[in-house]
């Protein structure tokens, strides 16, 4: 077993170290992670500048790019054999609902999935790394269980992509696991304008909005009730329900 681990908080983040340690004994682990915090970069690839690659004293490789760059480089450069599993995280904060569209953590796992490798993104729902050790134990259990007991209709030739959110609580490793769907958030809070000492105006993107669709069955609901949320994801963004209406709109039968 070969495991590729990435994240979006950067190669020095406590979360990636915890995830690497959690995978000890499962197989050979390679780490390709951003040189700096790359949260919110989604699935961006660096197409207009080269990527530099360095190796830290602990063996982690760090890349001057996005989380997707890291996984893409690992899978296409020939530097390592193709992994059997891609893991991303453990993220400093939740990635639920609409967050998954922006998340670098989820993007790193998605890049593995796009290359045909089963992939899992792990997030600790509160910022600050509280109970990170517990979250790491949960991550280990999830990896072991899905490798040993994947759903009957999931074959080794068909990759899967899981988004796992772990409540930041001391007993999270005893919490039940729930298969969920993505909830939805309200629109983000307004951008914040500030003026620097030279009088130049600039803006900060507003913080994420509150949960909007957070009923039973959603990732928000599961985490709010102290459960581990596991959401199977896919890349197909087609609005299948409205396809017939749009076909009629252009006169297509």
C-alpha positions in Angstrom: 0.0 0.0 0.0 1.2 3.4 -0.9 -0.5 6.5 0.5 -0.1 10.1 -0.8 -0.9 12.8 1.8 -1.5 16.4 1.0 -3.3 19.4 2.6 -4.1 23.1 2.2 -2.7 24.5 5.5 0.9 23.9 4.4 3.5 21.3 5.1 4.2 22.8 8.6 0.6 22.5 9.8 0.0 20.2 12.8 -2.9 18.6 10.9 -0.8 17.0 8.2 1.7 15.7 10.8 -1.1 14.1 12.8 -2.5 12.5 9.6 0.9 11.1 8.7 1.4 9.6 12.1 -2.1 8.2 12.0 -1.2 6.2 8.9 1.9 4.6 10.4 1.9 0.9 9.7 -0.6 1.1 6.8 2.0 1.3 4.1 4.5 3.7 2.6 3.5 7.3 2.9 4.6 10.2 0.6 3.8 13.8 1.5 3.4 16.5 -1.1 2.0 19.7 0.5 1.9 23.4 -0.2 4.8 25.5 1.0 2.4 28.1 2.5 -1.2 28.1 3.6 -3.3 27.7 0.5 -6.8 27.6 2.1 -9.6 28.6 -0.2 -7.8 27.9 -3.5 -10.3 25.3 -4.6 -9.1 23.2 -7.6 -6.8 25.8 -9.0 -3.7 24.7 -10.9 -0.6 27.0 -11.5 -0.5 27.2 -15.2 1.4 30.5 -15.7 4.4 29.9 -13.4 6.7 27.0 -12.7 6.5 25.0 -9.5 9.5 24.6 -7.2 9.8 21.4 -5.1 11.8 21.0 -2.0 12.2 18.3 0.6 12.0 19.2 4.3 14.2 17.6 7.0 11.4 15.2 7.9 11.1 13.9 4.3 7.9 15.9 3.4 8.0 17.4 0.0 6.6 20.9 -0.3 5.5 22.7 -3.4 5.3 26.4 -4.3 1.7 26.0 -5.4 -1.9 25.0 -4.6 -3.1 21.7 -3.0 -4.2 20.5 -6.5 -0.7 21.3 -7.8 0.8 19.2 -5.1 -1.3 16.1 -5.9 -1.0 16.7 -9.6 2.8 16.9 -9.4 3.0 13.8 -7.3 0.9 11.8 -9.7 2.4 13.1 -13.0 6.1 13.8 -12.3 7.3 10.3 -12.0 8.9 11.1 -8.6 6.9 8.5 -6.8 4.9 5.4 -7.9 1.2 5.8 -8.3 -0.4 5.7 -4.8 -3.3 3.3 -3.8 -4.9 6.1 -1.7 -4.8 9.9 -1.5 -5.5 11.5 1.8 -5.9 15.3 2.5 -5.9 17.1 5.8 -6.4 17.1 8.6 -7.8 20.6 7.9 -7.9 23.4 10.5 -11.7 24.0 10.3 -14.8 22.4 8.8 -15.4 21.8 5.1 -19.1 21.3 4.8 -21.9 22.3 2.4 -20.8 25.1 0.0 -17.3 25.1 1.6 -16.4 22.1 -0.5 -16.4 24.2 -3.7 -13.7 26.5 -2.2 -11.8 24.1 -0.1 -8.2 23.3 -0.9 -8.4 20.3 1.4 -11.2 18.8 -0.6 -9.5 19.9 -3.9 -6.4 17.9 -3.1 -8.5 14.8 -2.6 -10.5 15.5 -5.7 -7.3 15.7 -7.8 -6.5 12.2 -6.7 -10.0 11.1 -7.5 -9.8 12.6 -11.0 -6.7 10.5 -11.6 -8.5 7.3 -10.6 -7.2 7.0 -7.0 -9.6 6.5 -4.1 -9.4 9.7 -2.0 -10.5 11.1 1.4 -10.5 14.6 2.7 -10.4 15.0 6.5 -11.4 18.2 8.4 -11.5 19.1 12.1 -14.6 21.2 12.4 -13.3 23.9 14.8 -10.2 26.0 14.1 -7.3 25.9 16.5 -6.4 22.2 16.4 -8.2 21.3 19.6 -8.6 17.5 20.0 -6.4 17.0 16.9 -5.1 13.7 18.4 -8.7 12.4 18.6 -9.4 13.5 15.0 -6.3 11.6 13.9 -7.6 8.4 15.6 -10.9 8.9 13.8 -9.1 9.3 10.4 -7.1 6.1 11.0 -10.3 4.2 11.8 -12.1 5.5 8.7 -9.1 4.6 6.4 -8.9 1.1 7.9 -12.6 0.5 7.6 -13.1 1.7 4.1 -10.0 -0.2 2.8 -11.3 -3.4 4.5 -15.0 -2.9 4.0 -15.7 -0.8 1.0 -19.4 -0.9 -0.1 -20.1 -4.1 -2.2 -20.8 -2.1 -5.4 -17.5 -0.2 -5.1 -14.8 -2.1 -7.0 -11.1 -1.3 -7.1 -11.5 -0.1 -10.7 -13.9 2.7 -9.7 -12.5 5.4 -7.5 -14.4 7.0 -4.7 -14.1 10.4 -3.0 -15.1 11.0 0.6 -15.4 14.2 2.6 -15.0 13.6 6.3 -15.8 16.2 9.0 -14.8 15.4 12.6 -16.3 17.3 15.5 -13.7 18.9 17.7 -14.6 17.1 20.9 -12.7 14.8 23.3 -14.9 11.8 22.6 -15.1 12.1 18.8 -13.4 8.8 18.4 -16.4 7.2 20.1 -19.0 9.2 18.0 -21.2 7.4 15.4 -20.4 7.7 11.7 -23.2 9.1 9.5 -23.3 9.1 5.7 -24.5 12.5 4.8 -25.2 14.9 1.9 -23.9 18.4 1.6 -25.9 21.1 3.2 -26.1 24.7 2.1 -25.0 28.0 3.5 -26.5 31.5 3.3 -24.4 33.9 1.2 -21.1 35.0 2.8 -21.0 38.1 5.0 -20.1 41.3 3.2 -16.6 42.1 2.1 -14.7 44.2 4.7 -13.1 47.4 3.5 -9.9 48.8 5.2 -7.4 51.5 4.5 -3.7 50.9 4.9 -1.3 53.5 6.5 -0.7 55.0 3.0 -4.3 55.6 2.5 -4.9 52.8 0.0 -8.2 51.1 0.1 -8.3 47.3 0.1 -10.9 44.5 0.9 -11.1 41.3 2.9 -13.4 38.6 1.6 -16.2 38.2 4.2 -16.5 35.2 6.4 -18.7 32.2 5.4 -22.4 32.6 5.9 -24.5 30.6 8.4 -25.9 27.2 7.6 -29.1 27.5 5.6 -30.0 23.9 4.6 -28.9 22.0 7.6 -31.7 19.5 8.3 -31.4 15.8 9.1 -29.2 14.0 6.6 -26.9 16.9 6.0 -23.3 17.2 7.1 -24.2 20.3 9.2 -26.8 18.3 11.1 -24.5 15.4 11.8 -21.7 17.5 13.1 -24.0 19.7 15.2 -25.2 16.5 16.9 -21.6 15.3 17.6 -21.4 12.7 14.8 -18.7 12.0 12.2 -20.0 13.2 8.8 -18.9 11.2 5.8 -20.1 12.6 2.5 -19.5 10.7 -0.8 -18.7 13.3 -3.5 -18.5 13.3 -7.2 -17.3 15.8 -9.8 -20.4 15.8 -12.2 -22.0 19.3 -11.7 -24.6 18.7 -14.4 -28.1 19.8 -13.4 -29.7 16.5 -14.5 -33.2 17.5 -13.2 -33.4 20.5 -15.5 -31.8 19.0 -18.6 -35.2 18.3 -20.2 -36.3 21.9 -19.7 -33.1 23.3 -21.3 -33.3 20.9 -24.1 -36.8 22.1 -24.9 -35.6 25.7 -24.7 -33.3 25.1 -27.6 -35.8 22.9 -29.5 -33.8 19.7 -28.8 -35.8 16.5 -28.6 
